[in-house]
Amino acid sequence: MRSLTVLLLLIARLTYAQTPIDTLHWQADRRLQLADFHGPAQRGLGGSEFHYQLGYNMQPLLLSRQPAVDAYCLMFRNLSWVSETARNDRTLDYNQVLFDLVELYTRRLKTQLVALRPDRHFREKATRLDYETNADLGREVGQFRAETGGGDEVIPLRDWQQRVARQLSETPELRTVYRQSAVGYGIWAGLTGLIPAGAATQTLNIAPGLTYGLDIAYRQTMLLASMGLHRTSLKSTVYQSGHVWESGLSVRATTFDLALGHVIAESARRRLIPFAGYRQLLITPQNRFDEQYKGYAMTYHLPVVGALLDLTFADNARNRSRIDNRQWFVRTRISYSPLLTNETLTGGLLMVQVGVGSFGRLRRVSYQSVTTNP
């Protein structure tokens, strides 16, 4: 018990001692300030210390073999410090050149990564480029510190300022731009009710059940596929192709819909889609092992028209790490099929469906070349 108590105290102390990462990304319109150096000054040391990181990340895309590439240049503010005797403009100029130098190599790295061929050695090549770029940066940082005397030599510092500023203006920044694709896809599931209308009310009872569906979109046009699994019973005896279906028989009513729809109204929180298409209705006995009704089935091929309303929520449109813009929705779908045959079932069928699902559009990536002058 005593050992457990000591362990818990150590864990609590370590957790308390953890410092959150405090970073600053390079910006063309923002220069370093003394307030950006949050780290405590080291005793016995003058001047300043600037901690930086150059790195990259990749995000796979479904529509392209080449991943989305981004590179970053950042300063660790909680590790960087300035002594009391060095809190002046020259110290800021010295560290700003360092920051600009890291940004210059970041741009070069990203340009090389974007130019890589998307083969099976892509990650291996990217890792090697990252290593080589950081090594080259380390050598130039060492040269800069030596030639400027850590910022004490004013004339070399000015020369480096001008040189790095010129190189930055000559090296465009490749900004990663995510665009929404015209292709979208979604799935949903929920509850359904098949309601007989007209003369069909004399043959079928209301049929509750489960439904699920798939949406495929191209721009604002939707291909809507769904299936409904219903259970009901017959209100009256049905005679069909020499078969007799007794009144009160429990049956399954399975529907398969395939329709084309078009988004006619869309906002941040709702979407309205009318549609028209084809519906197949299959009625079979629930008890498949009943010898009396073995092989019995009634199949109807029907037109279907209707509309669906999606109430959307919880989208990730601002999350650039995702390969698609995705949102959840609550769907209400109402459709009607007239029974156009003169056979056993006439009238119409009204279907009401309520469910939840997710819909997204794939993202495409491009790179915009932007010239910046620090």
TORVEXFI-970600 format. One record per residue (C-alpha): residue in three letters; residue number from 1; y, z, x. Coordinates in steps of 0.02 Angstrom, whole numbers, plus 32768, in hexadecimal, padded with zeros to 4 digits. Last residue first. Layout:
ALA, NUM, Y, Z, X .
...
//
This chain:
PRO, 374, 87C4, 773A, 81D6 .
ASN, 373, 87C6, 7682, 81A8 .
THR, 372, 8739, 7653, 8134 .
THR, 371, 86E8, 75AA, 8117 .
VAL, 370, 866E, 75A7, 8086 .
SER, 369, 85CF, 753E, 807F .
GLN, 368, 8576, 755A, 7FDA .
TYR, 367, 84BA, 756F, 7FE0 .
SER, 366, 8446, 7548, 7F4F .
VAL, 365, 83C7, 75AB, 7EED .
ARG, 364, 836F, 7586, 7E4A .
ARG, 363, 8343, 760F, 7DD0 .
LEU, 362, 82C0, 7608, 7D49 .
ARG, 361, 82EF, 7630, 7C96 .
GLY, 360, 82AB, 76C9, 7C3F .
PHE, 359, 826A, 7709, 7B9A .
SER, 358, 8214, 77AD, 7B73 .
GLY, 357, 81C3, 77E9, 7AD4 .
VAL, 356, 81C7, 7859, 7A3D .
GLY, 355, 8186, 7836, 798F .
VAL, 354, 81A9, 7819, 78D7 .
GLN, 353, 8155, 778D, 7875 .
VAL, 352, 816B, 7755, 77C0 .
MET, 351, 8100, 76C4, 7781 .
LEU, 350, 8115, 7670, 76D9 .
LEU, 349, 8083, 7605, 769F .
GLY, 348, 808C, 7582, 7616 .
GLY, 347, 8044, 7544, 7572 .
THR, 346, 7F93, 7501, 7573 .
LEU, 345, 7EEB, 753C, 75B3 .
THR, 344, 7E46, 74F4, 7576 .
GLU, 343, 7E74, 743D, 7588 .
ASN, 342, 7F09, 73D9, 754E .
THR, 341, 7F58, 73DE, 75FB .
LEU, 340, 8011, 73F7, 7623 .
LEU, 339, 800D, 74B1, 7646 .
PRO, 338, 80C3, 74CE, 7674 .
SER, 337, 80DD, 7530, 7716 .
TYR, 336, 816B, 75AE, 772B .
SER, 335, 81B0, 760B, 77C1 .
ILE, 334, 820A, 76AD, 77EA .
ARG, 333, 8214, 76F3, 789B .
THR, 332, 8269, 7796, 78CD .
ARG, 331, 8267, 77B3, 7988 .
VAL, 330, 8299, 784B, 79EF .
PHE, 329, 82CA, 7813, 7A9D .
TRP, 328, 82B7, 7839, 7B55 .
GLN, 327, 8319, 77D8, 7BD6 .
ARG, 326, 82F4, 7777, 7C75 .
ASN, 325, 8360, 7712, 7CEB .
ASP, 324, 82E0, 76DA, 7D6B .
ILE, 323, 82AB, 76EE, 7E1F .
ARG, 322, 82EA, 77A1, 7E25 .
SER, 321, 8346, 77E6, 7EBC .
ARG, 320, 83EC, 77A9, 7E76 .
ASN, 319, 83EC, 782B, 7DED .
ARG, 318, 8486, 7801, 7D86 .
ALA, 317, 8423, 77A3, 7D00 .
ASN, 316, 83A7, 7832, 7CEE .
ASP, 315, 83AB, 783E, 7C31 .
ALA, 314, 8386, 78DD, 7BCE .
PHE, 313, 83AD, 789E, 7B1F .
THR, 312, 8398, 7809, 7AAB .
LEU, 311, 8391, 7801, 79EE .
ASP, 310, 832E, 7761, 79CD .
LEU, 309, 8339, 770B, 7925 .
LEU, 308, 82B7, 768C, 78EF .
ALA, 307, 82BE, 75FD, 7875 .
GLY, 306, 8245, 759F, 7807 .
VAL, 305, 81E9, 7500, 77E0 .
VAL, 304, 812E, 74DF, 77E0 .
PRO, 303, 80C6, 7446, 77B5 .
LEU, 302, 8010, 7466, 778A .
HIS, 301, 7F60, 743E, 77C4 .
TYR, 300, 7EE6, 74A6, 775E .
THR, 299, 7E38, 74E1, 7791 .
MET, 298, 7DBF, 753E, 771F .
ALA, 297, 7D24, 7584, 7770 .
TYR, 296, 7C73, 75B5, 773D .
GLY, 295, 7BED, 75A4, 77C5 .
LYS, 294, 7B8F, 7640, 778E .
TYR, 293, 7BD1, 767D, 76E7 .
GLN, 292, 7B30, 76BB, 7698 .
GLU, 291, 7AE5, 76E6, 7741 .
ASP, 290, 7B6A, 776A, 775F .
PHE, 289, 7B72, 7778, 781D .
ARG, 288, 7C26, 7739, 782D .
ASN, 287, 7C65, 77C3, 77BD .
GLN, 286, 7D1E, 779D, 77B1 .
PRO, 285, 7CFE, 76FB, 7754 .
THR, 284, 7D66, 7668, 7795 .
ILE, 283, 7E11, 7620, 776B .
LEU, 282, 7E64, 75AE, 77EB .
LEU, 281, 7F1B, 757C, 77D7 .
GLN, 280, 7F63, 74FE, 7852 .
ARG, 279, 8020, 74F1, 785B .
TYR, 278, 808B, 7462, 789C .
GLY, 277, 8145, 7454, 78BF .
ALA, 276, 81F4, 7488, 7892 .
PHE, 275, 826F, 7501, 78E3 .
PRO, 274, 8311, 755F, 78CB .
ILE, 273, 8346, 75CA, 7961 .
LEU, 272, 83C7, 7656, 795C .
ARG, 271, 83ED, 76BF, 79F7 .
ARG, 270, 8438, 776C, 7A04 .
ARG, 269, 8482, 77E9, 7A80 .
ALA, 268, 84ED, 778A, 7AFD .
SER, 267, 8507, 76FA, 7A85 .
GLU, 266, 84A2, 7665, 7A4A .
ALA, 265, 84AC, 75F8, 79AF .
ILE, 264, 8458, 7551, 798E .
VAL, 263, 83C4, 7566, 7A04 .
HIS, 262, 834C, 74D9, 79DD .
GLY, 261, 8299, 74E1, 79A1 .
LEU, 260, 81FB, 747B, 79B1 .
ALA, 259, 815B, 74BD, 7962 .
LEU, 258, 80A5, 74E4, 7983 .
ASP, 257, 805B, 7566, 790F .
PHE, 256, 7FA8, 75A7, 790A .
THR, 255, 7F74, 760F, 7875 .
THR, 254, 7ED7, 7675, 785B .
ALA, 253, 7EAD, 76BA, 77AF .
ARG, 252, 7E15, 772B, 77B7 .
VAL, 251, 7DB9, 774F, 7716 .
SER, 250, 7D7C, 77E0, 76AB .
LEU, 249, 7D29, 779E, 760D .
GLY, 248, 7D76, 77E8, 756E .
SER, 247, 7D4E, 774E, 7504 .
GLU, 246, 7CB7, 76EF, 7546 .
TRP, 245, 7CCA, 7657, 75B5 .
VAL, 244, 7C56, 75CE, 7573 .
HIS, 243, 7C2F, 753B, 75E2 .
GLY, 242, 7C13, 748A, 75A1 .
SER, 241, 7CA9, 7448, 75FF .
GLN, 240, 7D18, 74DA, 75C9 .
TYR, 239, 7D0B, 7543, 752C .
VAL, 238, 7D74, 75E1, 7533 .
THR, 237, 7D58, 767D, 74CA .
SER, 236, 7DF5, 76E3, 74AF .
LYS, 235, 7E62, 7761, 7508 .
LEU, 234, 7E19, 773C, 75B3 .
SER, 233, 7E2F, 77BF, 763B .
THR, 232, 7EA0, 77DB, 76D1 .
ARG, 231, 7E9E, 77E9, 778E .
HIS, 230, 7F18, 778C, 77FE .
LEU, 229, 7F1B, 774F, 78B2 .
GLY, 228, 7FB9, 76EB, 78D6 .
MET, 227, 7FD0, 7672, 7966 .
SER, 226, 806F, 7631, 79B4 .
ALA, 225, 80B4, 759B, 7A11 .
LEU, 224, 816E, 7575, 7A17 .
LEU, 223, 81B1, 74E4, 7A7F .
MET, 222, 826B, 7507, 7A8F .
THR, 221, 8302, 7496, 7AA9 .
GLN, 220, 83A0, 74E8, 7AEC .
ARG, 219, 8386, 74BC, 7BA4 .
TYR, 218, 82CC, 749B, 7BB0 .
ALA, 217, 8271, 752F, 7B67 .
ILE, 216, 81BC, 7565, 7B5C .
ASP, 215, 8192, 75F2, 7AE5 .
LEU, 214, 80E7, 7644, 7AD2 .
GLY, 213, 80A8, 76AA, 7A40 .
TYR, 212, 804F, 7742, 79FB .
THR, 211, 8024, 777C, 794D .
LEU, 210, 7FCA, 780C, 78FA .
GLY, 209, 7F99, 7820, 7845 .
PRO, 208, 7FC8, 783A, 7790 .
ALA, 207, 7F86, 77C3, 7708 .
ILE, 206, 7FD1, 77CA, 7659 .
ASN, 205, 7F45, 77A3, 75DE .
LEU, 204, 7F04, 76F3, 75C9 .
THR, 203, 7ECC, 768A, 7534 .
GLN, 202, 7F45, 76A7, 74A5 .
THR, 201, 7FD7, 76BC, 751D .
ALA, 200, 7FB0, 760E, 7561 .
ALA, 199, 7FF4, 75C4, 74BF .
GLY, 198, 80A6, 75E8, 74F7 .
ALA, 197, 80B8, 764B, 7597 .
PRO, 196, 8039, 76A6, 7603 .
ILE, 195, 807F, 7722, 7683 .
LEU, 194, 803B, 7724, 7734 .
GLY, 193, 807E, 77BF, 778E .
THR, 192, 8090, 77D0, 7849 .
LEU, 191, 809F, 785A, 78CA .
GLY, 190, 80CE, 7847, 7980 .
ALA, 189, 80BE, 77E4, 7A20 .
TRP, 188, 8132, 7783, 7A93 .
ILE, 187, 8130, 770E, 7B28 .
GLY, 186, 81BC, 76AD, 7B7B .
TYR, 185, 81E6, 7615, 7BE3 .
GLY, 184, 8280, 75BB, 7C1F .
VAL, 183, 82A7, 7518, 7C79 .
ALA, 182, 835C, 74E1, 7C85 .
SER, 181, 836C, 7547, 7D24 .
GLN, 180, 83EE, 75CF, 7D3B .
ARG, 179, 844E, 75C2, 7DDC .
TYR, 178, 844B, 763A, 7E6F .
VAL, 177, 84C9, 761A, 7EFA .
THR, 176, 84A8, 7656, 7FAB .
ARG, 175, 8547, 764B, 8012 .
LEU, 174, 853B, 75EC, 80B4 .
GLU, 173, 85D0, 7626, 811D .
PRO, 172, 861E, 759C, 8183 .
THR, 171, 8622, 75A7, 8242 .
GLU, 170, 86C4, 755C, 8285 .
SER, 169, 8731, 75E5, 8239 .
LEU, 168, 86BC, 7668, 8281 .
GLN, 167, 86C0, 7616, 832D .
ARG, 166, 877F, 7618, 832D .
ALA, 165, 8784, 76D0, 82FC .
VAL, 164, 8704, 76F8, 8384 .
ARG, 163, 876D, 76A2, 840A .
GLN, 162, 8814, 76E9, 83D1 .
GLN, 161, 87D5, 779C, 83CC .
TRP, 160, 8778, 7786, 8471 .
ASP, 159, 8818, 774E, 84C7 .
ARG, 158, 8878, 77E0, 847B .
LEU, 157, 87F4, 785A, 84BE .
PRO, 156, 87FB, 7808, 8569 .
ILE, 155, 88B8, 7828, 856B .
VAL, 154, 88AF, 78DD, 852D .
GLU, 153, 882C, 7925, 85A1 .
ASP, 152, 8803, 79D1, 8558 .
GLY, 151, 8795, 798E, 84CB .
GLY, 150, 86EE, 79C4, 8514 .
GLY, 149, 8721, 797E, 85BC .
THR, 148, 874D, 78D7, 856C .
GLU, 147, 86DC, 786F, 85DC .
ALA, 146, 864B, 78EC, 85D7 .
ARG, 145, 8652, 7909, 851B .
PHE, 144, 8658, 784F, 84F7 .
GLN, 143, 85C9, 7829, 856F .
GLY, 142, 855C, 78AF, 851E .
VAL, 141, 8586, 786B, 8471 .
GLU, 140, 8559, 77BD, 84AF .
ARG, 139, 84AF, 77F9, 84EE .
GLY, 138, 848A, 7858, 844E .
LEU, 137, 84B9, 77C2, 83E4 .
ASP, 136, 8441, 7754, 8444 .
ALA, 135, 83B5, 77D4, 842A .
ASN, 134, 83E0, 77E5, 8372 .
THR, 133, 83D8, 7728, 835E .
GLU, 132, 8332, 771C, 83BB .
TYR, 131, 82E1, 77A3, 8351 .
ASP, 130, 831F, 7759, 82AD .
LEU, 129, 82E8, 76AC, 82E1 .
ARG, 128, 823B, 76EE, 830C .
THR, 127, 822C, 7745, 8264 .
ALA, 126, 8262, 76A6, 820A .
LYS, 125, 81E1, 763F, 826A .
GLU, 124, 8155, 76B7, 8238 .
ARG, 123, 8192, 76B9, 8185 .
PHE, 122, 8191, 75FB, 817B .
HIS, 121, 80E9, 75DF, 81CF .
ARG, 120, 8095, 75A7, 812E .
ASP, 119, 8118, 751F, 8116 .
PRO, 118, 81C5, 7524, 80C7 .
ARG, 117, 8223, 74C4, 814F .
LEU, 116, 82AD, 752C, 819D .
ALA, 115, 8361, 74F0, 8182 .
VAL, 114, 838E, 7583, 8113 .
LEU, 113, 8352, 75FB, 819B .
GLN, 112, 83BB, 75A5, 8221 .
THR, 111, 8459, 75AC, 81B8 .
LYS, 110, 8434, 7662, 818F .
LEU, 109, 8423, 7690, 8246 .
ARG, 108, 84C5, 7639, 8277 .
ARG, 107, 8522, 7691, 81EC .
THR, 106, 84DE, 773A, 8222 .
TYR, 105, 850D, 7713, 82D6 .
LEU, 104, 85C3, 76FD, 82A4 .
GLU, 103, 85BD, 7798, 8236 .
VAL, 102, 8583, 7800, 82CA .
LEU, 101, 8613, 77BD, 8332 .
ASP, 100, 868E, 77E5, 82A7 .
PHE, 99, 8652, 789A, 82A5 .
LEU, 98, 8663, 78A8, 8362 .
VAL, 97, 870F, 7859, 835A .
GLN, 96, 873C, 78D8, 82D4 .
ASN, 95, 8700, 7964, 8345 .
TYR, 94, 877B, 7934, 83CD .
ASP, 93, 880B, 7916, 8354 .
LEU, 92, 87ED, 79C0, 8302 .
THR, 91, 87ED, 7A16, 83AB .
ARG, 90, 888F, 79BB, 83D8 .
ASP, 89, 88DE, 79F2, 8334 .
ASN, 88, 88CA, 7AAC, 8359 .
ARG, 87, 8855, 7B40, 833E .
ALA, 86, 8814, 7B47, 83F0 .
THR, 85, 8846, 7BF9, 8420 .
GLU, 84, 87F8, 7C44, 8384 .
SER, 83, 8752, 7BEE, 83A5 .
VAL, 82, 8718, 7B5F, 8337 .
TRP, 81, 866E, 7B5A, 82E1 .
SER, 80, 85E8, 7AE6, 829E .
LEU, 79, 8546, 7B34, 825D .
ASN, 78, 857F, 7B58, 81A9 .
ARG, 77, 85DA, 7AB2, 81A4 .
PHE, 76, 8542, 7A49, 81CC .
MET, 75, 8592, 799D, 81D8 .
LEU, 74, 854A, 7902, 8187 .
CYS, 73, 8523, 784C, 81A5 .
TYR, 72, 84AC, 77FC, 812A .
ALA, 71, 843F, 7764, 811B .
ASP, 70, 83FE, 7714, 807C .
VAL, 69, 8372, 7699, 805F .
ALA, 68, 832B, 765B, 7FBA .
PRO, 67, 827A, 7624, 7FDB .
GLN, 66, 8243, 7572, 8002 .
ARG, 65, 81AB, 7539, 7FA0 .
SER, 64, 821B, 751C, 7F0B .
LEU, 63, 8210, 7530, 7E4E .
LEU, 62, 81C1, 75DD, 7E4E .
LEU, 61, 8237, 762A, 7ECE .
PRO, 60, 820C, 76A7, 7F56 .
GLN, 59, 8297, 771F, 7F8E .
MET, 58, 82C2, 7731, 8046 .
ASN, 57, 8323, 77B5, 80A4 .
TYR, 56, 838D, 77B4, 8141 .
GLY, 55, 83CE, 7826, 81C8 .
LEU, 54, 845F, 7855, 8239 .
GLN, 53, 8483, 790F, 8245 .
TYR, 52, 8517, 7970, 8288 .
HIS, 51, 8544, 7A15, 82D9 .
PHE, 50, 85F2, 7A22, 8327 .
GLU, 49, 8616, 7AB2, 839F .
SER, 48, 86C3, 7AEA, 83D1 .
GLY, 47, 8730, 7B20, 8462 .
GLY, 46, 8711, 7BC8, 84B3 .
LEU, 45, 8671, 7C26, 84CD .
GLY, 44, 8661, 7CDF, 84F5 .
ARG, 43, 862F, 7D09, 8445 .
GLN, 42, 85F8, 7C76, 83DC .
ALA, 41, 866E, 7C50, 834B .
PRO, 40, 8624, 7C71, 829F .
GLY, 39, 85F8, 7BD3, 823F .
HIS, 38, 8666, 7B93, 81B3 .
PHE, 37, 86BD, 7B04, 820B .
ASP, 36, 86FE, 7A9B, 817B .
ALA, 35, 8799, 7B0A, 816B .
LEU, 34, 87D7, 7AC5, 8211 .
GLN, 33, 87E5, 7A1C, 81BE .
LEU, 32, 8787, 797A, 81DA .
ARG, 31, 87D2, 78DB, 8196 .
ARG, 30, 87B6, 7893, 80E9 .
ASP, 29, 87D4, 77E1, 80B0 .
ALA, 28, 8742, 7792, 810D .
GLN, 27, 86C8, 7819, 80DA .
TRP, 26, 863C, 7865, 8142 .
HIS, 25, 85CC, 78DB, 80E1 .
LEU, 24, 85EA, 7997, 80EB .
THR, 23, 855B, 7A13, 80EC .
ASP, 22, 853D, 7ACA, 80C2 .
ILE, 21, 8484, 7AF7, 80C2 .
PRO, 20, 846A, 7B9F, 806F .
THR, 19, 8452, 7C30, 80E7 .
GLN, 18, 83B0, 7C93, 80E0 .
ALA, 17, 83C9, 7D48, 810E .
TYR, 16, 83A9, 7D88, 805E .
THR, 15, 8301, 7D30, 8059 .
LEU, 14, 82D4, 7D76, 8104 .
ARG, 13, 8302, 7E26, 80CD .
ALA, 12, 82A0, 7E19, 802B .
ILE, 11, 8207, 7DD5, 8086 .
LEU, 10, 8211, 7E63, 8105 .
LEU, 9, 8220, 7EE6, 807C .
LEU, 8, 818A, 7E9B, 8020 .
LEU, 7, 8121, 7EA0, 80BF .
VAL, 6, 8150, 7F56, 80E1 .
THR, 5, 811E, 7F86, 802F .
LEU, 4, 8078, 7F29, 803F .
SER, 3, 8053, 7F83, 80E2 .
ARG, 2, 8075, 802C, 8090 .
MET, 1, 8000, 8000, 8000 .
//
